[in-house]
């Protein structure tokens, strides 16, 4: 293929998560828009963020990969109203929603909710996975509302319904860095990234 035929690779507009040994299968599956979670066969529980040991029972394995349904509900959410101060170039100066979501498979992950005004995201809102391309061919899993609560505030999507982001405790009570998995491998978070 000649250089003229190659499409230019766009510069990343958000933090692109690094791929580590534990998160490799997770990120590889995103190239096909498949959302994977690890599963502990010893205690039969989901594990997220990817790791080598089960955080529930301590088993060193075997942890296997299973495809998730892509359905989730909002556990907690917060709106970043000053994205420029957070270095969030992907938001293009617009507010965006950072949320902890509970996947149907029983794991919690940090992500961005897209597809509706950020202030309309509410605790308990039904979501489905959505994908944003990254510069290297991977896809970043984001979530968008499903069902009747995805409309405007007048249609039942107001942030106060079911608890505000402050009441939900996006970074504290929800366990963003530990149980929720923002800080580990494979977790999508705020500035779009998963930490290592």
Secondary structure, DSSP 8 states (H G I E B T S, - for coil): --TTTS------SS------TTTHHHHHHHTTT--EEEEETTTTEEE-SB-SS-TTT-----EEEEE--SEEEEEEEEEES-GGGGT-GGGTTS-EEEEEEEETTS-EEEEEEESS-GGG--TT-EEEEEEEE-TTS-EEEEEEE-SGGGS-GGGTT-TTTT--HHHHTTTTTTTTTTTS-SSSBT--BTTTB---
